Amino acid sequence: MGELEYLITKDFEEIFSAIEKTKGLAKFIAGGTNIIPYMHAEAISPELLIDLNGLEDLKYIREKNGTITIGALTTISEIVASEIIGNKCQILHSAANSLGSPLTRNRATIGGNLADASPAADMAPPLLALEASIHTKRGGVEGREIPLDKFFIGPNKTVLAEDELITQIRFSKPKDSARGIFIKLGLRNSLAISVVSIAVILDMEGQVCQKARVALGAVAPTIIRAFHVESKLEGGEINENIIQECAEIVKEEISPISDIRASAEYRRLASSVILKRAIQQVLKGEVL
């Protein structure tokens, strides 16, 4: 590792000016739970680390007119402790509570978890099921709103430009008729990286599913939506036959790999079993 400069500032313009000068050799750091291990492994070799923790305006959780907004520098622990998330979006609370150890949750930020773009990121499946959007800021260019389903483009790759910062994550509060659940399968416990994770949200009118959103992690190059499963669930009553069909469909929608945590075959089977269990539990009354 060569010489490394470190910048901490409260000023956006100073941040963007520093990025321009380094010509792509700067990296943002907030909690550091991802970038520091990458540096130790020599997977990245930045010349400048830009510490974002001075940007206090990016640390908040708010609800207004049915929309929940989370600042990018909000820690995972703050999401776990939030009454807004706990009372109105239990699926996101469950995912946050499953992420790593208390020490990791105290440092890791929601913006960093998404920007890292790990296929196994715990926060991404529920946010994808919630149809969240990413809001950004850039130097000299207008920021943009990016639907989360357009944000990830590969393992540890997003559509973000080198000089583009996530400022907030926004999504509509789930309807009162919506029910959802997040299930994570790790090798040992919540400290482990996901082998498979699934977020399911069903908007029910009586026994009929009006809308279904199903997202999976650690089973493809990116976090994915299971569109064919969603289509199968929507527009009718969900019975055991439909659930079993969805369990078979999901095996074809994912494209898992074999690695040190699990084989591709195991991930297909686990995804099928966990999806079936998730839908059954939601129908029993797991409410957002």
C-alpha positions in Angstrom: 0.0 0.0 0.0 1.5 3.4 -1.0 1.2 6.8 0.6 -2.4 7.6 1.6 -4.0 11.0 2.2 -7.0 11.4 4.5 -9.6 14.1 4.2 -12.4 14.9 6.7 -14.7 17.8 5.9 -18.2 19.1 6.3 -18.2 20.8 2.9 -19.5 19.1 -0.2 -17.5 21.4 -2.5 -14.3 20.4 -0.9 -15.1 16.8 -1.3 -15.9 17.1 -5.0 -12.8 19.3 -5.6 -10.6 16.6 -3.9 -12.1 13.9 -6.1 -11.4 15.8 -9.2 -7.8 16.3 -8.3 -7.2 12.6 -7.6 -8.5 11.5 -11.0 -10.4 8.5 -9.8 -8.0 7.5 -7.0 -10.2 8.6 -4.1 -12.6 6.5 -2.1 -15.3 7.5 0.3 -15.3 6.1 3.8 -18.1 6.3 6.4 -18.2 3.3 8.8 -15.2 1.6 7.1 -16.6 -1.9 7.7 -16.1 -2.7 4.0 -13.4 -0.5 2.6 -10.8 -1.1 5.4 -10.8 -4.9 4.8 -10.6 -4.3 1.0 -7.5 -2.1 1.6 -5.9 -4.7 3.9 -6.5 -7.4 1.2 -5.0 -5.0 -1.4 -8.2 -5.3 -3.4 -8.1 -1.5 -3.7 -5.3 1.1 -3.4 -6.7 4.6 -3.1 -4.5 7.6 -2.8 -7.1 9.6 -0.9 -9.7 8.5 1.7 -12.6 11.0 2.1 -14.2 10.7 5.5 -17.9 11.5 5.1 -18.8 11.5 8.8 -18.6 15.3 9.0 -21.7 15.5 6.8 -24.2 15.5 9.7 -27.1 16.5 7.4 -27.0 13.0 6.0 -27.8 11.3 9.3 -31.6 11.0 9.9 -34.7 8.9 9.5 -37.9 10.8 8.7 -41.5 10.2 7.6 -43.6 12.7 5.8 -46.8 12.2 3.8 -46.4 8.5 3.7 -42.8 8.6 2.5 -39.9 7.3 4.7 -36.5 8.9 4.0 -33.2 7.7 5.5 -30.0 9.7 5.3 -27.1 7.8 3.7 -24.9 8.2 6.8 -27.5 6.7 9.1 -26.0 3.7 10.9 -27.6 0.3 10.9 -27.9 0.5 14.7 -29.9 3.8 14.3 -32.2 2.0 11.9 -32.7 -0.8 14.4 -33.5 1.7 17.2 -35.8 3.9 15.1 -39.4 3.9 16.1 -40.4 4.9 12.6 -38.7 1.8 11.1 -39.8 -0.5 14.0 -43.4 0.6 13.9 -44.0 1.1 10.2 -41.4 -1.0 8.3 -40.7 -4.2 10.3 -39.1 -5.9 7.3 -36.3 -3.3 7.2 -35.9 -3.5 11.0 -35.4 -7.3 10.8 -32.8 -7.0 8.1 -30.9 -4.3 10.0 -31.0 -6.3 13.1 -29.5 -9.3 11.3 -26.5 -7.4 9.9 -23.3 -8.5 11.6 -22.3 -7.8 15.2 -23.4 -4.9 17.4 -20.0 -3.3 16.7 -20.5 -3.6 13.0 -24.0 -2.2 13.2 -22.7 0.8 15.2 -20.3 1.7 12.4 -21.9 0.5 9.2 -24.1 3.0 7.3 -27.0 2.2 5.0 -25.5 4.2 2.2 -22.2 2.3 2.5 -24.0 -1.0 2.6 -25.8 -0.2 -0.7 -22.8 1.5 -2.4 -20.6 -1.6 -1.7 -23.1 -3.6 -3.8 -22.3 -6.9 -2.4 -24.6 -9.6 -3.8 -25.1 -10.6 -0.1 -25.9 -7.2 1.3 -28.5 -7.6 4.1 -30.2 -4.2 3.6 -30.7 -4.5 -0.1 -33.4 -7.2 -0.4 -36.0 -5.5 1.8 -35.3 -2.1 0.2 -35.7 -3.6 -3.2 -39.0 -5.2 -2.1 -40.1 -1.8 -0.8 -39.3 -0.3 -4.3 -36.9 2.2 -2.7 -34.9 4.8 -4.7 -31.4 6.2 -4.2 -30.8 9.9 -4.3 -27.4 11.3 -5.1 -25.3 14.4 -5.2 -22.4 15.2 -7.6 -19.9 18.0 -8.0 -20.9 20.5 -10.7 -23.7 18.2 -11.9 -27.3 17.8 -10.7 -27.8 14.8 -8.5 -30.3 12.1 -9.5 -32.9 9.7 -8.3 -32.1 6.0 -9.1 -34.6 3.2 -8.6 -32.9 0.6 -6.5 -33.7 -2.1 -9.1 -31.6 -0.1 -11.6 -28.7 0.7 -9.1 -26.8 -2.6 -9.0 -25.0 -3.7 -12.2 -22.6 -6.4 -10.9 -20.8 -7.8 -7.9 -19.6 -4.7 -6.0 -20.6 -2.5 -9.0 -23.3 0.2 -9.2 -24.3 2.9 -11.6 -22.7 5.6 -9.4 -20.1 7.8 -11.0 -16.7 8.2 -9.2 -17.7 11.7 -8.0 -21.3 10.7 -7.0 -22.5 10.4 -3.4 -25.6 8.7 -2.1 -27.4 11.3 0.0 -30.6 9.5 1.0 -32.8 6.4 0.5 -36.5 6.9 0.0 -39.5 4.6 -0.2 -43.3 4.7 0.5 -44.5 3.4 3.8 -46.1 0.0 3.2 -49.9 0.0 3.1 -51.8 -1.2 6.1 -52.9 -4.2 4.0 -49.3 -5.2 3.3 -47.5 -8.0 5.1 -43.8 -8.8 4.8 -40.9 -10.8 6.1 -37.1 -10.9 5.8 -35.3 -14.3 6.2 -31.5 -14.7 6.2 -29.7 -18.0 6.0 -26.1 -17.9 7.2 -23.7 -20.7 8.0 -23.7 -20.1 11.7 -25.6 -17.0 13.0 -26.3 -13.4 12.1 -22.6 -12.6 12.1 -22.1 -14.7 9.0 -22.5 -13.4 5.5 -25.7 -14.5 3.9 -25.8 -17.8 2.0 -29.3 -16.8 0.9 -31.6 -14.0 1.9 -35.2 -13.3 0.9 -37.6 -10.4 1.4 -41.3 -10.9 0.7 -44.0 -8.3 0.7 -47.6 -9.2 -0.1 -50.4 -6.6 -0.3 -53.5 -8.6 0.4 -57.2 -7.8 0.0 -58.9 -10.5 1.9 -57.5 -13.8 0.5 -56.4 -12.2 -2.8 -52.9 -10.9 -3.4 -53.1 -7.6 -5.1 -49.3 -7.0 -5.3 -46.3 -9.1 -4.6 -42.6 -8.1 -4.3 -40.0 -10.7 -3.8 -36.2 -9.9 -3.6 -33.3 -12.3 -3.0 -29.7 -11.8 -2.0 -26.5 -14.0 -2.4 -28.0 -16.0 -5.3 -27.0 -13.9 -8.4 -24.3 -11.3 -9.3 -26.6 -8.7 -7.8 -29.5 -8.5 -5.5 -32.5 -9.4 -7.7 -36.3 -9.3 -7.9 -38.1 -12.5 -8.6 -40.4 -11.1 -11.2 -41.9 -14.5 -12.3 -42.6 -15.4 -8.7 -44.3 -12.1 -8.2 -46.5 -12.6 -11.3 -47.5 -16.0 -10.1 -48.6 -14.6 -6.7 -50.5 -11.6 -7.9 -54.2 -11.5 -8.9 -55.6 -14.5 -7.0 -55.8 -16.5 -3.8 -52.5 -18.0 -2.7 -52.8 -21.7 -1.8 -50.3 -24.4 -1.2 -50.2 -25.3 -4.9 -49.3 -21.7 -5.9 -46.7 -21.6 -3.2 -45.1 -24.9 -4.4 -45.1 -23.6 -8.0 -43.3 -20.4 -6.8 -40.8 -22.5 -5.0 -40.0 -24.2 -8.3 -40.0 -21.0 -10.3 -37.5 -19.3 -8.1 -34.9 -22.0 -8.8 -34.9 -20.8 -12.4 -34.9 -17.1 -11.7 -31.7 -17.1 -9.7 -28.1 -17.7 -11.0 -26.1 -18.7 -7.9 -22.4 -19.6 -7.8 -20.5 -22.1 -5.7 -18.1 -20.5 -3.2 -16.6 -21.2 0.3 -20.0 -20.7 1.9 -22.2 -22.9 -0.2 -22.6 -24.6 -3.6 -24.8 -23.3 -6.3 -27.0 -26.4 -5.9 -27.4 -25.8 -2.2 -28.4 -22.2 -2.8 -31.1 -23.2 -5.3 -32.6 -25.6 -2.9 -32.3 -23.2 0.0 -33.9 -20.4 -2.0 -36.8 -22.7 -2.8 -37.3 -23.8 0.8 -36.9 -20.3 2.3 -39.3 -18.7 -0.2 -41.9 -21.2 0.5 -41.5 -20.7 4.3 -41.6 -16.9 3.8 -44.8 -16.8 1.9 -46.5 -19.2 4.4 -45.4 -17.0 7.3 -46.6 -13.8 5.6 -50.0 -15.4 5.0 -50.2 -16.3 8.7 -49.9 -12.7 9.6 -46.4 -11.4 9.6 -47.3 -7.7 9.3 -45.1 -4.8 8.2 
